[in-house]
Every structure is written in C-alpha cells, then in structure tokens.
C-alpha cells in the first residue's frame, strides 16, 4: 500500500539522513509522549523508527497569543475573575501549526523486541519493548486505537525479520461519512444516518412489493375506480341537480327521483369498491409485514454475539415489533391512499380549471405556503422521530433489565432505586413525546387553517359572481364541493410528512439489521468432520472484545482425545472467553484454534455445533416442557437419549418426582425450579 508522506515530514526525515530506505508504515497521533496536544508522526523503516513531532512555541508570549486566537475562533469570550482577564474553555492545541515539526527521537529496529498498543484512562499508547523495558513511543486520543493496532502488525513483522506482506489496510476515510466526516455507527456498513438519502430508503421499501403485484394491481384498480366515482358525486349533486333538474327549463327538469337514484347508485358502488380494496389491502399489508419481521428476525439470528454485546435488548425488540408496525401503516394507510389522493388531486384540479380557471387560481393561493411549510417541517420531524426511538429503546431496556433481574432487585431491596431509574427514563420519553405533540398539534392545524382560507375566498368571489349573474348557483355549489374534495387530499399530503418521517425512520433501523455484516464468515468450502475425534490445539491465540483491551494474548495449548483439563485463573482472565472461541461463538483476532488438525473457521458449522457441548455460567431455560429443553440442541431426539442425558447430569431422579415428569411445563428461565435443578 503506497503511503502518502507529507512534505514537511519528508523534509525532516531527509535531514535525519534516512537515505533511500523506504517507509513501510506511518502512524499519526494527536498527542505527544507526555499527553500534550501536539501532532506526532511515527515512521517505520527496515532499520529505524522515527518519531516526528511539532515544535513548541518559542516563547510564553507566543503561546498566550495563540491561545487568544483560538478563543476568538471558537467564540469563547474571556471573563473576569478576581479583576484579572483569563482565557477559559480552550486548551492550547498545537496542531494548528502542523508544518513546524522536528525529529524528536529515533529507535533502531534491532533493539526492539515487540510493538504493542495499550489503552489507558483518557488515552492510548504505542509501546515498544526495548531491552526488556517498555518505552512509550507516543500517546493518542482513545478514538485512534484502531490505527495504533493496524500499525503494530507491520511493525512487529519487521521486528521479527519476516517478509512484509502487502496487505490491504482499512482506509480511515472508509470508516467516515465523506459528507459530514462523522464515523459510521457500524464500521462494517458504510451508511451515515445523518446524511442518508431518504429517497433511497423509500425506493427500497417499495421494492418489497413486486412479488405481490397481482393483489396490488387489483387493489389499485378498485381504488382508481372508486376515486373516479367520487369525482362524479359533486357534479351530480350540484350542477346537474340545481341547474338542470330544479330549474324549469333545465335538461332534466322534474326528474328528481332519477337523479337522486343515480347519486345513490354512484355512492353505493363507490362504497363497495372501497370495501373491496380495503380487504385486499389488509391481506397484502399483513403479508408484507410478516415477511419483513421474518427477515429481520432471521438476520438477527445470523449475527455474532459481538453484535448483541453492543446493543440494548429493548432497542432490538423495538426493531422487530414497533418498527414493523410503523411499516404496516406505511403499506396499509400510506402508499395506497397517497396514490389515490394524488390522482384525485390532479383530477379535481383539472375539472376546476375547466369549470372556472379564475376561481381555481384563487383557491390555490395558500398551496405554495403550505408546500414551503412542509419542506421546512420535514427535517425537524425526522430528528424528533429518531430521538423518540432512542429514548423508547432505552426505557424498554430498563424494563427488561428490571424484570429479568427482579430476584436481585428484591434480594437487595432496590425497588425504590429501580422506580427512580425507570422514572428518569420515562421522563425522557415524556419530554420527547411532548415535543413531538407540540410540534404536530401546532403545525398541522395551522396548515388546515391555511387550506380553509381558500374556501372563504371562493365563497366571497364566487358569491359575488352569482349575484352579478356571471355564474349559476349550481355551478358555485359544484365548485365548492370539488374544493372540499381538493382540501381532503391536500390535508392528507400535509400529514404525510409526519407519517413518512416515522415510517422511513423505522425502515432505516430495520435495514440496519438486515444489512449488517457483523456475523462470523462461513468458509466457501467447509470441511466436514462427522466423526470428530476431539484433539484441540490453540496456537498464538489473541482476542479482545474491544480494540486495545486484549483478553487473551499468545495463548498456546494442546488437548488430546480423551483428556480432561481445567483452565484456572482469576476472574476476567479469559477462561470463559477461551471456551467461547473453541465453540466459535467469536473468531480469534490472531492465531488459530484447530480440532483434529483443522482450523475451526474451516469446519462445517453443523458438524462443529453437533460435537461441542457447553454448560453456560448463566442457565437459561425456554418456556416449554423439560423434555423440549433437554432436546433443544437435537430436535427429534428419542426418549431414551433424552433420559440418558438427564441421568448423566444427575437430573433424572428429581425430574421423575415432578407432577408430569419430563412433560412438566416450566416458565421462561425455569423459575419453577431451584437453582440446582436448573
């Protein structure tokens, strides 16, 4: 990978007589060895490690002047304290002079035995082992731990005298949004929620409907037909009834029964069509949401434990249930009625222009203001719905924690503390709901009022035209009828911003689960081991749950078939972690674990799961019978095998004493049983 070396760094290295030695790796740090804010660069060659850092200011006066400049830029104003002016709120960041650098230190590669990164409180450090001593080469902010770890890999390869492989390193820019420069919430999914194109989510949601094109086509046909019939109603009850039936010289003079019957039939057919498309819509919507929930839940089952360790249970439950319901509103009450209302809106506008273009322009006067208001409102609603989801998820997590650990709460008498914790989270939910309610109940009535102004204008201008004989009364009633029908779709279009923001927000969170790459990769050609012998070997295993905080480092052992060993160590030493790695609940960061000489990452997943049994520290029983819980790992296991497993676990005797034996139904987590029985 070609490195981009800044010119001012290259100049310093040339002065240090680096010669023609290529630089194999370079690391940037925002702190120096003492933890001061100074840009530092670590350059690695085959012979030396160079540490280049920014120069200090030449004088105290220059430093104070720079502080004042920074305070002015960040709009921080000095304030008086004991009649003296002091600059507060700004720490001097000497990175503002990035080209004033010098060579601070250099270390020969031959004197270094190992590089490593280590996390501390408030910083991380690059450490080199020199003469059996650990020397801090530089420090950095905690957010740069990944860069430090990536630097250590080629550095240790060179220290060992091995050939440096041309590995494709992760580009830092690929972990940040190119637009807002913020890091992606999920580094494995290059999607920024802040800059995400909402239209792309909308298109993707609509992309779920083609498999239901038959029912959807029938539903849309019924809706369009119903909309056309509704367009005929004002014309029949206004223009025809008043100007052609009730007037003596009208075309249908005196035919009141015929016209009333025609209006009745039109309304009845429209009603039947509405019932038809409503029933089809309900079935299609339920099916789409069913498929979506299944897809999300199936995706969650494929994700690694690391994914769940980083997320709250309440948040994940919301994505399966509440977000799916929001999308049901999208398909049931949103898209179909949006299409019909849009067609109705266009049809009514065309009819009104054909009847009286002058009055139509008066009726549409408030529309530009309504559209502008909606465009301004949408970003605020999007942020509020995102915030509401976060606080709801946090509240659900508190409820889940409290109910799951209710025995602990009761044992320590912490009911009041849990009530207070719930109350604090509930206040956050209350505040967001009030904020959303205040905004929607203020803006949408105002938009409805603006739409109503058009009606007042029509009655004023149209009434004057009727008085002066330029328009008939029936035409005015027809026009106002269409106007009322026009405002219905317009009002729907204003509320659609609220609905669309909520639905797309939910869709985004569900697609985060479906698109997540946080799963253990499966081999392209898995190795089948149906008759696994059980020879386990670990070679130089390294693992950490978080970057820079290793749990296991260079662990090696070998267990032969039939041997029984025990892993002994203090709490947090990594005993359970090693078992999780052998069962491949996680993948090692470095090194390998093999069974019968085959790396477990290459073994067929079903074979590996079938041959490994685990007794977890935290017992968990599913709601169901004792038989079903024992046979959970092997569905369809015969009674003899289940009983044999219970005898081995010394559980058969107490199970047979239960009212229904192996058919005894226990609740979730087995609270009907004692701790030992579980």
C-alpha positions as a printed Julia matrix, in Angstrom:
678×3 Matrix{Float64}:
   0.0     0.0     0.0
   1.52    3.3    -1.07
   1.93    5.76    1.8
   1.29    9.48    1.43
   4.1    11.2     3.29
   3.56   14.94    3.93
   6.3    17.14    2.5
   7.19   18.65    5.87
   7.67   15.14    7.32
   9.74   14.08    4.33
  12.0    17.11    4.77
  12.69   16.23    8.41
  13.49   12.62    7.53
  15.89   13.69    4.8
  17.7    15.9     7.3
  17.97   12.81    9.52
  19.77   11.1     6.64
  17.16    8.44    6.13
  18.68    7.84    2.73
  16.81    5.63    0.3
  15.2     3.44    2.96
  11.51    3.1     2.16
   8.91    3.88    4.79
   6.78    0.79    5.32
   4.26    2.23    7.74
   3.37    5.61    9.2
   1.19    6.44   12.19
  -0.29    9.8    13.09
  -1.08   10.71   16.69
  -2.76   13.78   18.11
  -0.77   13.66   21.37
   2.92   13.55   22.23
   4.61   11.26   24.74
   3.59   13.5    27.64
  -0.06   13.6    26.54
   0.09   17.19   25.26
  -1.9    18.18   22.17
   0.83   18.05   19.55
   0.76   16.26   16.25
   3.15   13.32   16.21
   4.15   11.04   13.33
   5.77    7.6    13.71
   7.62    6.48   10.58
   8.8     2.88   10.24
  11.67    1.73    8.01
  13.57   -1.54    7.92
  16.28   -0.11   10.23
  14.75    2.71   12.28
  11.62    4.02   13.92
  11.45    7.81   13.61
   9.31    9.99   15.89
   8.5    13.37   14.35
   6.58   15.89   16.42
   5.57   19.52   16.35
   7.81   22.14   17.83
   6.95   24.0    20.97
   6.26   27.7    20.8
   9.4    29.79   21.15
   8.09   31.9    23.99
   5.33   32.15   26.56
   4.06   35.31   24.85
   3.65   33.48   21.54
   1.75   30.71   23.26
  -0.6    33.13   25.02
  -1.22   34.95   21.75
  -2.11   31.67   20.08
  -4.5    30.85   22.92
  -6.32   34.12   22.4
  -6.6    33.46   18.66
  -8.11   30.05   19.34
 -10.51   31.56   21.87
 -11.66   34.1    19.28
 -12.15   31.44   16.6
 -14.26   29.27   18.88
 -16.25   32.3    20.04
 -15.19   31.86   23.66
 -15.03   35.18   25.44
 -12.68   35.91   28.36
 -14.38   36.62   31.65
 -13.22   38.44   34.76
 -12.03   36.53   37.79
 -10.56   38.46   40.7
 -10.24   41.5    38.42
  -7.97   39.61   36.01
  -8.76   38.58   32.44
  -8.18   34.86   31.86
  -8.93   32.68   28.85
 -11.11   29.71   29.84
 -12.71   26.9    27.88
  -9.89   26.48   25.35
  -6.89   24.19   25.78
  -3.98   25.01   23.54
  -3.98   22.67   20.55
  -0.59   22.98   18.92
  -1.76   21.07   15.85
  -2.7    24.46   14.43
   0.96   24.73   13.36
   1.32   21.38   11.57
   4.34   22.34    9.44
   6.55   23.35   12.35
   7.93   19.87   13.08
  11.21   18.32   14.15
  12.69   14.91   14.79
  12.04   14.1    18.44
  13.54   10.6    18.67
  14.57    7.54   16.71
  14.96    3.92   17.76
  16.89    1.15   15.98
  14.73   -1.77   14.91
  17.37   -4.24   16.14
  16.9    -3.0    19.73
  13.11   -3.5    19.69
  11.63   -6.91   20.51
   7.95   -6.03   20.13
   5.42   -3.26   19.47
   2.04   -3.13   21.15
  -0.79   -0.7    21.78
  -2.36   -0.29   25.18
  -5.39    1.59   26.45
  -5.22    3.91   29.44
  -7.73    6.22   31.07
  -8.22    9.02   28.53
  -5.54    7.9    26.06
  -3.9     5.02   24.24
  -0.17    4.46   23.85
   2.2     2.88   21.37
   4.71    0.9    23.41
   8.0    -0.65   22.28
   9.81   -3.3    24.3
  13.48   -2.32   24.35
  16.0    -4.22   26.5
  13.13   -5.84   28.45
  11.69   -2.42   29.24
   8.51   -0.86   27.92
   9.09    2.51   26.29
   6.14    4.74   25.35
   6.77    5.95   21.81
   3.72    8.21   21.67
   0.18    8.63   23.0
  -3.13    9.43   21.31
  -6.82   10.0    21.95
  -8.78    6.77   22.59
 -10.54    7.05   19.24
  -7.26    6.26   17.43
  -6.83    2.78   18.94
  -7.62    1.07   15.63
  -4.88    2.98   13.81
  -2.42    2.01   16.55
  -3.35   -1.67   16.26
  -3.02   -1.57   12.48
   0.44   -0.01   12.8
   1.63   -2.73   15.21
   1.05   -5.54   12.71
   3.6    -4.48   10.04
   5.91   -3.12   12.75
   6.09   -6.5    14.53
   6.55   -8.26   11.2
   9.63   -6.15   10.5
  10.93   -6.62   14.07
  10.74  -10.4    13.62
  12.68  -10.13   10.37
   9.82  -11.6     8.35
   8.78  -10.55    4.89
   6.2    -7.78    4.97
   3.05   -8.84    3.16
   1.28   -6.28    1.01
  -1.97   -6.44    2.95
  -4.75   -4.06    2.07
  -5.26   -1.95    5.15
  -8.54   -0.38    6.03
  -8.64    3.15    4.82
  -9.61    5.56    7.59
 -11.74    7.52    5.16
 -13.84    4.39    4.51
 -14.94    4.43    8.15
 -16.26    8.0     7.98
 -19.02    9.69    6.06
 -17.46   11.64    3.16
 -20.09   14.36    3.54
 -20.2    15.15    7.26
 -16.9    13.4     8.21
 -18.55   11.62   11.11
 -17.68    7.96   11.79
 -20.24    5.41   10.68
 -22.21    3.89   13.61
 -21.44    0.47   12.14
 -17.93    0.44   10.57
 -18.91   -2.61    8.52
 -21.84   -0.76    6.96
 -20.94    2.47    5.22
 -24.22    4.24    5.96
 -24.46    7.58    7.74
 -27.91    8.1     9.35
 -27.42   11.87    9.27
 -26.67   12.1     5.54
 -28.66    9.1     4.36
 -30.75    9.71    1.26
 -34.31    9.15    2.47
 -35.49    8.61   -1.09
 -33.27    5.53   -1.4
 -34.94    4.02    1.69
 -38.35    4.8     0.19
 -37.42    3.08   -3.08
 -36.1     0.07   -1.21
 -39.29   -0.26    0.81
 -41.35   -0.08   -2.38
 -39.03   -2.73   -3.83
 -40.62   -5.25   -1.47
 -43.96   -5.12   -3.28
 -43.32   -6.68   -6.77
 -43.98  -10.22   -5.5
 -47.49   -9.08   -4.61
 -48.13   -7.29   -7.9
 -51.34   -9.25   -8.61
 -53.28   -8.24   -5.48
 -51.75   -4.76   -5.53
 -52.82   -4.22   -9.16
 -56.38   -5.29   -8.33
 -56.4    -3.03   -5.28
 -55.17   -0.01   -7.27
 -57.77   -0.62   -9.98
 -60.56   -0.64   -7.4
 -59.16    2.48   -5.74
 -58.91    4.39   -9.04
 -62.46    3.39  -10.0
 -63.72    4.47   -6.6
 -61.89    7.8    -6.95
 -63.5     8.43  -10.37
 -66.96    7.76   -8.94
 -66.27   10.19   -6.1
 -65.37   12.84   -8.66
 -68.83   12.44  -10.26
 -70.74   12.97   -7.0
 -70.31   16.79   -6.63
 -71.18   17.32  -10.29
 -74.42   15.31   -9.97
 -75.48   16.88   -6.66
 -74.53   20.41   -7.68
 -74.5    21.41  -11.33
 -76.98   18.76  -12.58
 -79.4    18.82   -9.63
 -79.67   22.61   -9.2
 -79.17   23.85  -12.77
 -80.71   21.03  -14.84
 -83.33   19.39  -12.59
 -84.69   22.0   -10.19
 -84.83   24.71  -12.89
 -87.96   24.6   -15.06
 -86.18   24.88  -18.42
 -83.34   22.51  -17.47
 -82.36   19.46  -19.48
 -83.58   17.08  -16.76
 -86.33   19.3   -15.36
 -88.53   17.47  -12.85
 -86.55   14.19  -12.94
 -85.64   14.43   -9.26
 -86.14   10.71   -8.49
 -83.92    9.65  -11.4
 -81.05   11.93  -10.39
 -81.33   11.03   -6.68
 -81.31    7.33   -7.59
 -78.23    7.89   -9.81
 -76.46    9.64   -6.94
 -77.42    6.75   -4.62
 -76.08    4.1    -7.03
 -72.86    6.06   -7.52
 -72.26    6.28   -3.79
 -73.18    2.61   -3.23
 -70.81    1.33   -5.93
 -68.06    3.57   -4.56
 -68.67    2.12   -1.08
 -68.47   -1.48   -2.35
 -65.26   -0.7    -4.23
 -63.78    0.85   -1.09
 -64.63   -2.27    0.92
 -63.04   -4.44   -1.77
 -59.74   -2.59   -1.94
 -59.68   -2.32    1.86
 -59.9    -6.11    2.27
 -57.21   -6.71   -0.34
 -55.04   -4.03    1.24
 -55.34   -5.59    4.7
 -54.23   -9.01    3.42
 -51.3    -7.72    1.36
 -50.09   -5.43    4.14
 -50.18   -8.18    6.75
 -48.21  -10.46    4.42
 -45.54   -7.84    3.71
 -45.06   -7.08    7.41
 -44.97  -10.82    8.16
 -42.18  -11.3     5.6
 -40.31   -8.25    6.89
 -40.45   -9.38   10.52
 -39.28  -12.83    9.49
 -36.41  -11.35    7.51
 -35.29   -9.12   10.38
 -35.51  -11.9    12.96
 -33.7   -14.35   10.68
 -30.96  -11.76   10.1
 -30.63  -11.25   13.86
 -30.13  -14.98   14.37
 -27.19  -14.96   11.95
 -25.39  -12.07   13.66
 -22.49  -12.65   16.02
 -22.56  -12.28   19.8
 -20.4    -9.2    19.39
 -23.36   -7.51   17.69
 -25.62   -8.18   20.69
 -22.97   -7.12   23.19
 -23.05   -3.61   21.71
 -26.81   -3.14   21.66
 -29.66   -2.96   24.11
 -32.3    -5.68   24.16
 -35.1    -3.1    24.18
 -33.75   -1.49   21.03
 -33.69   -4.81   19.15
 -37.2    -5.69   20.31
 -38.43   -2.32   19.04
 -37.0    -3.04   15.61
 -38.86   -6.32   15.31
 -42.19   -5.15   16.72
 -42.73   -1.41   16.81
 -40.79   -0.53   13.66
 -42.57   -3.31   11.77
 -45.92   -1.84   12.83
 -44.86    1.56   11.55
 -44.12   -0.02    8.18
 -47.52   -1.68    8.28
 -49.03    1.81    8.48
 -46.86    2.71    5.51
 -48.29   -0.07    3.34
 -51.84   -0.04    4.72
 -52.66    3.61    5.28
 -49.89    5.35    3.4
 -48.95    4.25   -0.11
 -52.43    3.25   -1.4
 -54.14    6.4    -0.15
 -51.24    8.53   -1.27
 -51.67    7.25   -4.83
 -55.45    7.67   -4.8
 -55.29   11.11   -3.21
 -52.69   12.21   -5.71
 -54.86   11.06   -8.64
 -57.89   12.7    -7.02
 -55.92   15.9    -6.54
 -54.9    16.02  -10.2
 -58.41   15.13  -11.42
 -60.15   17.73   -9.28
 -57.65   20.43  -10.29
 -58.23   19.7   -14.0
 -62.04   19.77  -13.55
 -61.9    23.01  -11.57
 -59.71   24.71  -14.18
 -62.13   23.55  -16.87
 -65.11   24.95  -14.93
 -63.56   28.31  -13.92
 -59.82   28.88  -14.12
 -60.1    32.24  -12.33
 -61.74   30.8    -9.21
 -59.29   27.86   -9.25
 -56.32   30.22   -9.01
 -57.93   31.92   -6.02
 -58.5    28.52   -4.39
 -54.83   27.52   -4.83
 -53.37   30.7    -3.36
 -52.46   29.07    0.02
 -50.84   26.0    -1.62
 -47.29   27.44   -2.15
 -47.16   28.48    1.51
 -48.29   25.01    2.58
 -45.62   23.31    0.45
 -42.9    25.6     1.84
 -44.01   24.86    5.41
 -43.93   21.11    4.78
 -40.38   21.28    3.39
 -39.21   23.18    6.45
 -41.01   20.81    8.82
 -39.67   17.51    7.49
 -36.06   17.66    8.85
 -37.34   18.53   12.34
 -39.76   15.61   12.33
 -37.05   13.21   11.14
 -34.76   14.15   14.04
 -37.59   14.01   16.57
 -38.69   10.52   15.49
 -35.08    9.3    15.67
 -34.8    10.74   19.16
 -38.1     9.19   20.2
 -36.92    5.76   19.1
 -33.72    6.07   21.14
 -35.49    7.06   24.35
 -38.15    4.37   23.85
 -35.44    1.76   23.36
 -33.64    2.96   26.49
 -36.86    2.75   28.51
 -37.58   -0.76   27.22
 -34.07   -1.84   28.19
 -34.62   -0.62   31.76
 -37.9    -2.55   31.92
 -36.21   -5.66   30.52
 -33.29   -5.42   32.97
 -35.54   -4.89   35.97
 -37.96   -7.7    35.15
 -35.17  -10.09   34.21
 -33.25   -9.35   37.4
 -36.26   -8.98   39.68
 -34.82  -11.51   42.15
 -31.67   -9.44   42.53
 -33.75   -6.29   42.97
 -35.84   -7.94   45.67
 -32.81   -9.51   47.38
 -31.09   -6.16   47.86
 -34.24   -4.14   48.44
 -33.62   -1.84   45.47
 -37.24   -1.35   44.45
 -37.14    2.42   45.04
 -33.89    2.78   43.08
 -35.36    0.89   40.14
 -38.51    3.02   40.29
 -36.33    6.12   40.17
 -34.27    4.72   37.28
 -37.45    3.95   35.37
 -38.85    7.38   36.2
 -35.76    9.11   34.81
 -36.0     7.24   31.52
 -39.76    7.74   31.43
 -39.24   11.5    31.81
 -37.05   11.43   28.7
 -39.81    9.62   26.79
 -42.37   12.08   28.15
 -40.27   15.05   27.08
 -39.8    13.79   23.52
 -43.48   12.88   23.16
 -44.46   16.34   24.37
 -42.03   17.88   21.9
 -43.44   15.82   19.02
 -47.01   16.5    20.12
 -46.47   20.24   20.46
 -44.94   20.45   17.01
 -47.54   18.34   15.2
 -50.58   19.76   17.02
 -49.39   23.29   16.26
 -48.22   23.0    12.67
 -50.9    20.75   11.18
 -53.9    22.77   12.45
 -52.22   25.88   11.03
 -51.83   24.13    7.68
 -55.51   23.1     7.8
 -56.46   26.7     8.55
 -54.42   27.91    5.57
 -56.24   25.45    3.34
 -59.58   26.66    4.7
 -58.76   30.23    3.63
 -59.15   29.15    0.01
 -62.76   28.19    0.72
 -63.51   31.6     2.19
 -62.03   33.25   -0.89
 -64.17   31.07   -3.19
 -67.38   31.86   -1.32
 -66.57   35.55   -1.44
 -65.54   35.8    -5.12
 -67.99   33.11   -6.33
 -70.89   34.58   -4.37
 -70.25   37.95   -5.96
 -70.26   36.31   -9.41
 -73.62   34.62   -8.66
 -75.16   37.93   -7.53
 -73.95   39.61  -10.72
 -75.17   36.76  -12.93
 -71.73   35.62  -14.1
 -72.19   32.17  -12.5
 -75.13   29.97  -11.6
 -75.78   28.84   -8.04
 -75.45   25.17   -9.04
 -72.04   25.81  -10.57
 -70.88   27.52   -7.38
 -72.08   24.58   -5.26
 -70.31   22.13   -7.6
 -67.15   24.2    -7.45
 -67.2    24.38   -3.64
 -67.9    20.63   -3.49
 -64.81   19.97   -5.58
 -62.9    22.43   -3.45
 -63.78   20.47   -0.3
 -62.68   17.3    -2.08
 -59.45   19.07   -3.07
 -58.64   20.07    0.5
 -59.04   16.48    1.73
 -56.11   15.17   -0.37
 -54.14   18.35    0.37
 -54.58   17.85    4.1
 -53.53   14.21    3.68
 -50.41   15.42    1.86
 -49.53   17.68    4.78
 -49.91   14.87    7.33
 -47.98   12.55    5.09
 -44.77   14.29    6.19
 -45.39   13.12    9.75
 -46.26    9.61    8.6
 -43.46    9.34    6.04
 -40.8    10.52    8.5
 -41.85    7.93   11.08
 -42.07    5.07    8.59
 -38.74    5.76    6.85
 -37.08    6.16   10.24
 -38.33    2.71   11.18
 -37.36    1.25    7.8
 -33.81    2.59    8.18
 -33.4     0.84   11.54
 -34.77   -2.45   10.21
 -32.48   -2.34    7.19
 -29.54   -1.79    9.56
 -30.24   -5.26   10.93
 -30.82   -6.88    7.54
 -27.7    -5.29    6.0
 -25.41   -5.78    8.99
 -22.15   -7.57    8.17
 -21.43   -8.31   11.83
 -21.51  -12.09   11.53
 -18.96  -14.89   11.58
 -17.93  -15.66    7.99
 -18.66  -19.14    6.69
 -15.99  -20.94    4.63
 -16.51  -21.26    0.9
 -15.66  -24.96    1.06
 -16.35  -26.15    4.63
 -14.51  -29.21    5.89
 -16.86  -31.98    7.02
 -15.93  -33.73   10.29
 -18.86  -36.05   11.06
 -16.6   -38.28   13.22
 -14.72  -35.62   15.18
 -12.07  -37.13   17.47
 -11.59  -34.15   19.81
  -7.92  -33.18   19.52
  -7.91  -29.45   20.29
  -4.93  -27.17   19.71
  -4.55  -23.41   20.17
  -1.63  -21.58   18.53
  -0.71  -17.99   19.48
  -4.34  -17.08   20.11
  -5.08  -13.4    20.6
  -8.53  -11.98   21.29
 -10.15   -8.82   22.58
 -13.76   -7.71   22.88
 -12.7    -4.07   22.4
  -9.85   -2.58   20.42
  -6.75   -2.14   22.54
  -8.05   -4.18   25.5
  -6.7    -7.71   24.96
  -8.29  -10.57   26.9
  -6.07  -13.34   25.52
  -2.56  -12.87   24.17
  -0.31  -15.54   22.62
  -2.19  -18.45   24.23
  -0.94  -21.89   23.22
  -2.08  -25.33   24.44
  -2.92  -28.78   23.18
  -5.58  -31.18   24.44
  -5.58  -34.74   23.13
  -8.56  -37.01   22.62
  -9.95  -38.27   25.91
  -8.05  -35.81   28.11
  -9.83  -33.67   30.68
  -8.23  -30.36   31.64
  -9.21  -27.37   33.71
  -8.48  -23.73   32.94
  -7.57  -21.91   36.15
  -7.29  -18.15   36.56
  -8.65  -15.09   38.27
 -11.96  -13.52   37.28
 -11.61  -11.9    33.87
  -8.53  -13.92   32.88
 -10.32  -15.28   29.81
 -11.42  -18.79   30.82
 -14.97  -18.45   29.51
 -13.65  -16.5    26.54
 -11.46  -19.44   25.52
 -14.47  -21.79   25.68
 -16.45  -19.34   23.54
 -13.62  -19.31   21.0
 -13.44  -23.1    20.84
 -17.19  -23.21   20.22
 -16.66  -20.44   17.67
 -19.08  -18.0    19.24
 -16.35  -15.49   18.37
 -13.41  -15.58   15.97
  -9.85  -15.09   17.19
  -8.12  -11.81   16.31
  -4.84  -13.61   15.64
  -3.53  -17.15   15.78
  -5.75  -20.2    15.33
  -7.74  -22.89   17.11
  -7.93  -26.28   15.43
  -9.79  -29.51   16.06
  -8.27  -32.7    14.65
  -5.8   -30.52   12.76
  -8.48  -28.42   11.02
  -8.94  -24.73   11.78
 -12.4   -24.35   13.35
 -13.08  -21.48   10.94
 -12.93  -24.04    8.11
 -15.07  -26.73    9.79
 -18.68  -27.15    8.7
 -20.86  -25.19   11.14
 -23.34  -28.04   11.69
 -20.59  -30.55   12.44
 -18.95  -28.17   14.9
 -22.18  -27.38   16.75
 -23.17  -31.05   16.88
 -19.93  -32.16   18.52
 -19.47  -29.38   21.1
 -21.48  -29.17   24.3
 -21.43  -26.21   26.67
 -22.68  -25.67   30.2
 -23.0   -21.91   30.46
 -22.44  -19.88   33.62
 -25.93  -18.4    33.35
 -28.58  -21.07   32.99
 -31.43  -20.29   30.63
 -34.48  -22.45   30.05
 -37.04  -21.81   27.34
 -40.72  -21.83   28.11
 -41.92  -25.35   27.4
 -41.56  -28.88   28.72
 -38.44  -30.28   30.4
 -38.15  -32.8    27.56
 -38.11  -29.99   24.95
 -35.42  -28.09   26.85
 -33.14  -31.11   27.15
 -33.6   -31.93   23.46
 -33.17  -28.3    22.35
 -29.77  -28.9    20.71
 -31.02  -32.05   18.98
 -34.65  -31.75   17.86
 -36.28  -35.1    17.33
 -34.06  -36.88   19.84
 -35.67  -40.16   21.1
 -36.86  -40.54   24.67
 -34.05  -42.95   25.51
 -31.38  -40.44   24.53
 -33.03  -37.6    26.47
 -33.33  -39.76   29.6
 -29.72  -40.9    29.26
 -28.59  -37.24   29.08
 -30.66  -36.45   32.19
 -29.1   -39.37   34.07
 -25.58  -38.19   33.18
 -26.48  -34.74   34.56
 -27.95  -36.34   37.72
 -31.31  -34.76   36.9
 -33.42  -37.85   36.17
 -34.43  -38.52   39.78
 -35.86  -35.08   40.57
 -37.49  -34.85   37.11
 -39.46  -38.06   37.71
 -40.73  -36.63   41.01
 -42.33  -33.64   39.26
 -46.1   -33.81   38.63
 -45.77  -34.52   34.9
 -42.2   -35.78   34.8
 -40.45  -34.91   31.57
 -43.68  -33.34   30.27
 -43.73  -30.77   33.09
 -44.05  -27.31   31.59
 -41.72  -24.69   33.07
 -41.78  -20.95   32.57
 -39.1   -18.86   30.95
 -35.71  -19.2    32.69
 -37.07  -22.04   34.8
 -38.23  -20.04   37.8
 -40.38  -23.04   38.8
 -37.16  -24.92   39.57
 -34.49  -24.37   42.18
 -31.07  -23.09   41.21
 -29.51  -26.55   41.4
 -32.34  -28.14   39.44
 -31.95  -25.63   36.65
